[in-house]
Amino acid sequence: MNRRGMIGYASEKLVELDLLFQGVVVLLPSQPDLEYDLVAIVDGGHFKVQVKTGKRKEDKALIADLRKSANPRNPYKRLHYEQGDVDIFAITDPETRRVAYFPLGEVKREVTFRFEERSCNNGHEERPFDDFTDIRTAIERMKRLRGNAEEVSA
């Protein structure tokens, strides 16, 4: 396994442990190459979790690409996850070994978490990392998003 594969594997194990410490039952798939890396059972619900390793931008931010890994036949084409593929992204910070949880559908391509307060004048939502460390909060955000989507489509 190459270094990138080892980091991805370590990120998956980090998320698994973080969820166990949150009192969440974790199920691992019996086959590779699924859209998700694990299933979290939270308060009786089953949620597909896709693990992404974030990249540090200095010490101020953690950035994660929320698209699927490149297709071997076309390494330049990266696809977006769709509803049904995954429910929650678990973004790991390899430097601090902490995890942030973020729902599918809130952004399409990339999410940025901040480690320090700053004023944001570019129209983007500020996302302090510490506000996203509980999977239950991400699930509530996901439910609100899906509720709004159902209202719009009705």
N, CA, C and O of each residue as an XYZ file, in Angstrom:
616
protein
N       0.858     -1.180      0.000
C       0.000      0.000      0.000
C       0.901      1.239      0.000
O       1.864      1.322      0.762
N       0.568      2.198     -0.871
C       1.367      3.423     -0.933
C       1.025      4.356      0.234
O       0.091      4.105      0.996
N       1.807      5.444      0.356
C       1.629      6.374      1.485
C       0.222      6.969      1.514
O      -0.387      7.088      2.576
N      -0.288      7.343      0.336
C      -1.632      7.931      0.268
C      -2.681      6.929      0.757
O      -3.608      7.288      1.482
N      -2.520      5.674      0.350
C      -3.441      4.634      0.795
C      -3.373      4.415      2.294
O      -4.395      4.187      2.940
N      -2.158      4.485      2.853
C      -1.992      4.314      4.304
C      -2.658      5.454      5.074
O      -3.279      5.228      6.112
N      -2.526      6.673      4.564
C      -3.151      7.819      5.232
C      -4.671      7.684      5.178
O      -5.353      7.959      6.165
N      -5.205      7.263      4.035
C      -6.648      7.049      3.919
C      -7.135      5.967      4.868
O      -8.179      6.112      5.504
N      -6.376      4.882      4.962
C      -6.733      3.789      5.869
C      -6.699      4.274      7.319
O      -7.598      3.968      8.102
N      -5.655      5.033      7.671
C      -5.546      5.570      9.031
C      -6.710      6.517      9.331
O      -7.232      6.521     10.446
N      -7.118      7.315      8.351
C      -8.257      8.221      8.543
C      -9.533      7.438      8.821
O     -10.325      7.828      9.679
N      -9.738      6.342      8.105
C     -10.929      5.515      8.341
C     -10.927      4.947      9.759
O     -11.962      4.934     10.426
N      -9.774      4.479     10.216
C      -9.683      3.925     11.571
C      -9.882      5.020     12.619
O     -10.496      4.781     13.659
N      -9.364      6.220     12.348
C      -9.542      7.351     13.256
C     -11.030      7.683     13.413
O     -11.500      7.914     14.527
N     -11.761      7.706     12.314
C     -13.201      7.990     12.363
C     -13.926      6.890     13.125
O     -14.800      7.164     13.948
N     -13.559      5.654     12.849
C     -14.184      4.530     13.554
C     -14.018      4.683     15.067
O     -14.982      4.518     15.814
N     -12.816      4.995     15.517
C     -12.567      5.181     16.954
C     -13.310      6.392     17.506
O     -13.879      6.329     18.596
N     -13.307      7.494     16.758
C     -13.996      8.700     17.213
C     -15.484      8.419     17.420
O     -16.068      8.846     18.416
N     -16.086      7.707     16.489
C     -17.507      7.376     16.621
C     -17.759      6.449     17.804
O     -18.742      6.618     18.526
N     -16.887      5.481     18.004
C     -17.039      4.592     19.162
C     -16.983      5.386     20.461
O     -17.755      5.124     21.383
N     -16.069      6.362     20.540
C     -15.986      7.206     21.736
C     -17.221      8.088     21.900
O     -17.522      8.522     23.012
N     -17.944      8.360     20.806
C     -19.199      9.118     20.893
C     -20.378      8.209     21.232
O     -21.516      8.672     21.310
N     -20.113      6.927     21.432
C     -21.178      5.988     21.775
C     -21.974      5.507     20.580
O     -23.121      5.082     20.723
N     -21.375      5.570     19.404
C     -22.041      5.196     18.158
C     -21.598      3.793     17.751
O     -20.413      3.468     17.818
N     -22.552      2.966     17.330
C     -22.229      1.643     16.792
C     -21.752      1.833     15.356
O     -22.385      2.543     14.575
N     -20.631      1.194     15.011
C     -20.034      1.337     13.687
C     -20.067     -0.014     12.974
O     -19.622     -1.025     13.517
N     -20.594     -0.016     11.761
C     -20.600     -1.210     10.917
C     -19.663     -0.978      9.739
O     -19.689      0.078      9.107
N     -18.834     -1.982      9.455
C     -17.902     -1.882      8.332
C     -18.406     -2.761      7.192
O     -18.840     -3.887      7.434
N     -18.359     -2.266      5.944
C     -18.845     -3.068      4.822
C     -17.962     -4.288      4.587
O     -16.763     -4.267      4.865
N     -18.571     -5.344      4.074
C     -17.825     -6.571      3.815
C     -17.228     -6.596      2.416
O     -16.542     -7.552      2.056
N     -17.478     -5.567      1.627
C     -16.902     -5.513      0.291
C     -16.276     -4.145      0.053
O     -16.727     -3.146      0.614
N     -15.234     -4.098     -0.781
C     -14.561     -2.825     -1.063
C     -15.291     -2.034     -2.151
O     -16.240     -2.517     -2.769
N     -14.826     -0.828     -2.360
C     -15.260      0.023     -3.472
C     -16.735      0.411     -3.435
O     -17.370      0.542     -4.481
N     -17.275      0.593     -2.243
C     -18.626      1.137     -2.120
C     -18.533      2.657     -2.089
O     -17.440      3.215     -1.996
N     -19.660      3.313     -2.165
C     -19.683      4.781     -2.124
C     -19.345      5.311     -0.734
O     -18.971      6.475     -0.591
N     -19.472      4.469      0.289
C     -19.251      4.891      1.670
C     -18.233      3.958      2.320
O     -17.983      2.854      1.838
N     -17.648      4.429      3.435
C     -16.612      3.662      4.129
C     -17.143      2.900      5.329
O     -16.599      1.857      5.694
N     -18.205      3.411      5.949
C     -18.783      2.732      7.108
C     -20.213      3.198      7.308
O     -20.661      4.176      6.709
N     -20.916      2.474      8.165
C     -22.282      2.851      8.527
C     -22.298      3.124     10.025
O     -21.828      2.312     10.822
N     -22.842      4.271     10.396
C     -22.967      4.639     11.808
C     -24.426      4.471     12.220
O     -25.334      4.973     11.557
N     -24.634      3.761     13.321
C     -25.986      3.626     13.864
C     -26.108      4.631     15.003
O     -25.490      4.481     16.057
N     -26.920      5.659     14.767
C     -27.078      6.751     15.723
C     -28.554      6.876     16.074
O     -29.393      7.117     15.206
N     -28.860      6.710     17.350
C     -30.238      6.844     17.835
C     -31.224      6.035     16.983
O     -32.319      6.506     16.675
N     -30.829      4.830     16.611
C     -31.695      3.929     15.853
C     -31.663      4.110     14.350
O     -32.214      3.282     13.624
N     -31.032      5.170     13.860
C     -30.940      5.397     12.411
C     -29.607      4.913     11.862
O     -28.599      4.917     12.569
N     -29.605      4.496     10.601
C     -28.389      4.037      9.927
C     -27.938      5.124      8.953
O     -28.721      5.570      8.114
N     -26.670      5.552      9.062
C     -26.158      6.640      8.242
C     -24.859      6.212      7.569
O     -23.924      5.752      8.223
N     -24.822      6.375      6.237
C     -23.623      6.040      5.466
C     -22.615      7.171      5.629
O     -22.936      8.343      5.434
N     -21.388      6.797      5.990
C     -20.338      7.782      6.251
C     -19.193      7.574      5.262
O     -18.677      6.466      5.114
N     -18.808      8.649      4.594
C     -17.656      8.636      3.691
C     -16.537      9.425      4.358
O     -16.736     10.574      4.752
N     -15.366      8.818      4.485
C     -14.225      9.451      5.150
C     -13.378     10.186      4.117
O     -13.070      9.649      3.053
N     -13.009     11.413      4.443
C     -12.119     12.224      3.616
C     -11.007     12.764      4.505
O     -11.259     13.201      5.627
N      -9.794     12.733      4.009
C      -8.662     13.293      4.745
C      -8.505     14.748      4.334
O      -8.324     15.051      3.155
N      -8.576     15.647      5.308
C      -8.440     17.065      5.023
C      -6.991     17.466      4.815
O      -6.066     16.741      5.181
N      -6.815     18.642      4.216
C      -5.481     19.206      4.011
C      -5.412     20.533      4.753
O      -6.319     21.360      4.659
N      -4.325     20.723      5.491
C      -4.132     21.957      6.249
C      -3.734     23.101      5.331
O      -2.942     22.934      4.404
N      -4.300     24.260      5.613
C      -3.875     25.499      4.965
C      -3.276     26.342      6.077
O      -3.984     27.015      6.825
N      -1.964     26.288      6.164
C      -1.233     26.869      7.287
C      -1.812     26.279      8.565
O      -2.146     25.094      8.583
N      -1.941     27.043      9.616
C      -2.569     26.536     10.833
C      -3.964     27.113     11.004
O      -4.559     27.006     12.077
N      -4.486     27.727      9.947
C      -5.737     28.462     10.066
C      -6.955     27.691      9.589
O      -8.067     27.964     10.040
N      -6.772     26.730      8.684
C      -7.936     26.079      8.086
C      -7.632     24.643      7.684
O      -6.479     24.259      7.487
N      -8.698     23.864      7.570
C      -8.642     22.497      7.068
C      -9.604     22.438      5.888
O     -10.775     22.795      6.017
N      -9.110     21.987      4.743
C      -9.905     21.953      3.519
C     -10.070     20.502      3.082
O      -9.117     19.724      3.120
N     -11.285     20.140      2.665
C     -11.539     18.783      2.179
C     -12.305     18.833      0.864
O     -13.288     19.562      0.728
N     -11.843     18.052     -0.091
C     -12.530     17.874     -1.366
C     -13.596     16.805     -1.160
O     -13.269     15.677     -0.791
N     -14.850     17.133     -1.389
C     -15.956     16.220     -1.118
C     -16.424     15.462     -2.356
O     -17.517     14.895     -2.365
N     -15.604     15.451     -3.392
C     -15.960     14.683     -4.583
C     -15.391     13.273     -4.485
O     -14.517     12.994     -3.664
N     -15.903     12.393     -5.334
C     -15.401     11.025     -5.381
C     -13.967     11.032     -5.881
O     -13.545     11.955     -6.578
N     -13.229     10.005     -5.524
C     -11.869      9.861     -6.035
C     -11.926      9.727     -7.548
O     -12.942      9.327     -8.117
N     -10.823     10.068     -8.180
C     -10.772     10.045     -9.641
C     -11.025      8.642    -10.185
O     -10.632      7.644     -9.580
N     -11.675      8.588    -11.315
C     -11.930      7.340    -12.019
C     -10.631      6.891    -12.685
O      -9.996      7.701    -13.360
N     -10.206      5.629    -12.524
C      -8.957      5.177    -13.150
C      -8.945      5.362    -14.669
O      -7.887      5.583    -15.258
N     -10.122      5.272    -15.305
C     -10.181      5.448    -16.760
C     -10.066      6.910    -17.169
O      -9.639      7.214    -18.283
N     -10.443      7.809    -16.279
C     -10.343      9.237    -16.564
C      -9.937      9.942    -15.274
O     -10.794     10.445    -14.547
N      -8.617      9.984    -14.978
C      -8.164     10.513    -13.689
C      -8.450     11.994    -13.473
O      -8.318     12.486    -12.352
N      -8.839     12.714    -14.523
C      -9.104     14.141    -14.369
C     -10.573     14.434    -14.080
O     -10.931     15.557    -13.725
N     -11.419     13.422    -14.234
C     -12.850     13.618    -14.002
C     -13.204     13.109    -12.613
O     -13.057     11.923    -12.319
N     -13.672     14.015    -11.766
C     -14.104     13.638    -10.419
C     -15.590     13.909    -10.317
O     -16.071     14.967    -10.722
N     -16.301     12.959     -9.782
C     -17.758     13.031     -9.735
C     -18.250     13.445     -8.355
O     -17.572     13.234     -7.350
N     -19.424     14.028     -8.323
C     -20.044     14.420     -7.060
C     -20.830     13.251     -6.483
O     -21.370     12.428     -7.221
N     -20.889     13.188     -5.174
C     -21.745     12.215     -4.503
C     -23.187     12.688     -4.626
O     -23.461     13.888     -4.627
N     -24.093     11.743     -4.728
C     -25.519     12.031     -4.821
C     -26.211     11.516     -3.562
O     -25.671     10.670     -2.848
N     -27.413     12.035     -3.298
C     -28.191     11.527     -2.171
C     -28.438     10.038     -2.401
O     -28.804      9.626     -3.502
N     -28.239      9.251     -1.379
C     -28.323      7.801     -1.494
C     -26.947      7.161     -1.515
O     -26.785      6.021     -1.079
N     -25.941      7.894     -2.026
C     -24.564      7.381     -2.011
C     -24.008      7.410     -0.598
O     -23.405      6.444     -0.131
N     -24.222      8.539      0.075
C     -23.625      8.798      1.380
C     -24.509      9.803      2.111
O     -25.213     10.588      1.475
N     -24.476      9.784      3.431
C     -25.245     10.748      4.224
C     -24.344     11.809      4.850
O     -24.650     13.001      4.822
N     -23.237     11.354      5.411
C     -22.354     12.221      6.194
C     -20.919     12.040      5.720
O     -20.485     10.922      5.441
N     -20.184     13.146      5.630
C     -18.743     13.091      5.407
C     -18.053     13.211      6.757
O     -18.442     14.030      7.590
N     -17.036     12.399      6.968
C     -16.177     12.518      8.147
C     -14.833     13.013      7.635
O     -14.137     12.297      6.914
N     -14.469     14.227      8.003
C     -13.237     14.840      7.516
C     -12.207     14.803      8.630
O     -12.424     15.351      9.711
N     -11.085     14.154      8.359
C     -10.057     14.021      9.387
C      -8.990     15.091      9.221
O      -8.658     15.500      8.108
N      -8.467     15.527     10.344
C      -7.314     16.424     10.379
C      -6.115     15.564     10.763
O      -5.969     15.221     11.936
N      -5.251     15.206      9.813
C      -4.147     14.305     10.128
C      -3.158     14.887     11.142
O      -2.446     14.143     11.815
N      -3.117     16.206     11.247
C      -2.170     16.829     12.171
C      -2.601     16.667     13.629
O      -1.780     16.340     14.486
N      -3.886     16.894     13.911
C      -4.372     16.801     15.296
C      -5.091     15.487     15.579
O      -5.394     15.169     16.729
N      -5.362     14.726     14.519
C      -6.088     13.453     14.621
C      -7.495     13.645     15.197
O      -7.970     12.853     16.011
N      -8.133     14.705     14.752
C      -9.520     14.984     15.131
C     -10.405     14.853     13.895
O      -9.916     14.832     12.766
N     -11.711     14.766     14.125
C     -12.659     14.524     13.035
C     -13.777     15.564     13.073
O     -14.290     15.907     14.138
N     -14.141     16.057     11.895
C     -15.311     16.924     11.734
C     -16.326     16.168     10.881
O     -15.953     15.454      9.950
N     -17.606     16.327     11.199
C     -18.683     15.644     10.474
C     -19.524     16.678      9.738
O     -19.879     17.718     10.291
N     -19.837     16.373      8.474
C     -20.491     17.353      7.612
C     -21.492     16.629      6.708
O     -21.154     15.596      6.131
N     -22.719     17.151      6.572
C     -23.734     16.446      5.778
C     -23.544     16.611      4.269
O     -23.064     17.639      3.792
N     -23.933     15.577      3.542
C     -23.979     15.656      2.087
C     -25.004     16.713      1.685
O     -26.079     16.800      2.278
N     -24.670     17.508      0.686
C     -25.633     18.447      0.126
C     -25.490     19.879      0.580
O     -26.074     20.779     -0.024
N     -24.723     20.111      1.636
C     -24.568     21.495      2.098
C     -23.627     22.270      1.171
O     -23.832     23.461      0.932
N     -22.613     21.606      0.658
C     -21.748     22.154     -0.388
C     -21.535     21.039     -1.407
O     -21.725     19.866     -1.084
N     -21.145     21.385     -2.625
C     -20.990     20.385     -3.682
C     -19.561     19.855     -3.786
O     -19.354     18.658     -3.983
N     -18.573     20.748     -3.652
C     -17.217     20.354     -4.012
C     -16.234     20.341     -2.854
O     -15.511     19.363     -2.666
N     -16.198     21.405     -2.087
C     -15.131     21.573     -1.097
C     -15.680     22.255      0.150
O     -16.539     23.133      0.066
N     -15.170     21.838      1.309
C     -15.574     22.466      2.564
C     -14.315     22.921      3.294
O     -13.282     22.251      3.265
N     -14.425     24.079      3.951
C     -13.310     24.631      4.717
C     -13.751     24.826      6.159
O     -14.798     25.414      6.431
N     -12.938     24.325      7.073
C     -13.158     24.524      8.507
C     -12.058     25.442      9.023
O     -10.902     25.321      8.618
N     -12.414     26.350      9.907
C     -11.452     27.304     10.474
C     -11.052     26.877     11.881
O     -11.850     26.314     12.630
N      -9.798     27.158     12.219
C      -9.294     26.885     13.565
C      -9.231     28.142     14.416
O      -9.018     28.064     15.625
N      -9.415     29.292     13.795
C      -9.399     30.548     14.548
C     -10.502     31.457     14.023
O     -10.920     31.347     12.870
N     -10.959     32.343     14.872
C     -12.015     33.280     14.496
C     -11.475     34.295     13.498
O     -10.329     34.735     13.594
N     -12.315     34.652     12.548
C     -11.980     35.735     11.621
C     -13.275     36.259     11.044
O     -14.294     35.569     11.043
N     -13.230     37.483     10.553
C     -14.435     38.018      9.920
C     -14.451     37.556      8.471
O     -13.432     37.597      7.781
N     -15.602     37.123      8.027
C     -15.747     36.574      6.678
C     -16.602     37.526      5.860
O     -17.794     37.686      6.124
N     -15.995     38.152      4.875
C     -16.713     39.123      4.059
C     -16.954     38.633      2.638
O     -17.434     39.394      1.798
N     -16.627     37.368      2.353
C     -16.748     36.882      0.983
C     -18.064     36.155      0.721
O     -18.233     35.560     -0.343
N     -18.983     36.190      1.656
C     -20.279     35.557      1.459
C     -20.332     34.088      1.824
O     -21.406     33.487      1.798
N     -19.196     33.494      2.165
C     -19.173     32.087      2.554
C     -19.429     31.954      4.052
O     -19.080     32.831      4.843
N     -20.039     30.848      4.413
C     -20.334     30.595      5.824
C     -19.049     30.248      6.571
O     -18.234     29.463      6.087
N     -18.876     30.830      7.740
C     -17.753     30.458      8.604
C     -18.059     29.116      9.246
O     -19.168     28.903      9.737
N     -17.104     28.224      9.249
C     -17.292     26.903      9.854
C     -16.164     26.635     10.844
O     -15.138     26.072     10.460
N     -16.327     27.023     12.106
C     -15.304     26.694     13.105
C     -15.240     25.175     13.289
O     -16.269     24.535     13.505
N     -14.057     24.606     13.206
C     -13.869     23.156     13.286
C     -14.569     22.572     14.505
O     -15.232     21.540     14.410
N     -14.421     23.230     15.647
C     -14.978     22.692     16.895
C     -16.501     22.567     16.884
O     -17.058     21.835     17.702
N     -17.183     23.261     15.979
C     -18.645     23.173     15.884
C     -19.115     21.940     15.111
O     -20.319     21.702     15.010
N     -18.177     21.149     14.560
C     -18.541     20.040     13.680
C     -17.987     18.697     14.146
O     -17.863     17.774     13.341
N     -17.656     18.573     15.417
C     -17.007     17.348     15.898
C     -17.978     16.287     16.421
O     -17.544     15.208     16.826
N     -19.265     16.571     16.421
C     -20.264     15.610     16.898
C     -21.112     15.146     15.714
O     -21.718     15.965     15.025
N     -21.155     13.836     15.479
C     -21.919     13.325     14.331
C     -23.406     13.641     14.459
O     -24.083     13.806     13.444
N     -23.921     13.729     15.664
C     -25.353     14.013     15.838
C     -25.716     15.400     15.301
O     -26.802     15.593     14.755
N     -24.813     16.353     15.456
C     -25.035     17.694     14.911
C     -25.092     17.638     13.389
O     -25.933     18.294     12.774
N     -24.203     16.859     12.780
C     -24.203     16.716     11.317
C     -25.486     16.047     10.837
O     -26.028     16.416      9.795
N     -25.968     15.078     11.586
C     -27.213     14.396     11.214
C     -28.389     15.368     11.279
O     -29.258     15.343     10.406
N     -28.427     16.217     12.297
C     -29.493     17.226     12.386
C     -29.430     18.192     11.205
O     -30.464     18.548     10.640
N     -28.224     18.616     10.830
C     -28.064     19.502      9.665
C     -28.548     18.797      8.399
O     -29.214     19.404      7.560
N     -28.209     17.506      8.265
C     -28.626     16.719      7.108
C     -30.154     16.642      7.039
O     -30.738     16.806      5.968
N     -30.791     16.395      8.172
C     -32.256     16.296      8.198
C     -32.904     17.622      7.801
O     -33.901     17.634      7.080
N     -32.340     18.739      8.270
C     -32.867     20.056      7.878
C     -32.712     20.272      6.373
O     -33.631     20.751      5.709
N     -31.534     19.911      5.838
C     -31.302     20.062      4.397
C     -32.289     19.229      3.589
O     -32.874     19.720      2.623
N     -32.473     17.994      3.975
C     -33.379     17.106      3.239
C     -34.822     17.546      3.397
O     -35.619     17.395      2.471
N     -35.168     18.085      4.550
C     -36.516     18.620      4.743
C     -36.771     19.787      3.823
O     -37.847     19.892      3.233
N     -35.779     20.682      3.689
C     -35.907     21.823      2.782
C     -35.976     21.359      1.337
O     -36.735     21.921      0.548
N     -35.197     20.342      0.973
C     -35.209     19.831     -0.399
C     -36.562     19.217     -0.726
O     -37.068     19.383     -1.836
N     -37.151     18.509      0.233
C     -38.465     17.899      0.006
C     -39.540     18.969     -0.140
O     -40.467     18.806     -0.933
N     -39.431     20.071      0.620
C     -40.403     21.156      0.514
C     -40.312     21.819     -0.856
O     -41.332     22.170     -1.448
N     -39.072     21.993     -1.366
C     -38.870     22.640     -2.659
C     -39.407     21.765     -3.782
O     -40.023     22.269     -4.722
N     -39.175     20.436     -3.692
C     -39.606     19.549     -4.776
C     -41.106     19.276     -4.752
O     -41.656     18.800     -5.745
N     -41.769     19.564     -3.658
C     -43.215     19.273     -3.558
C     -44.046     20.305     -4.277
O     -45.274     20.210     -4.290
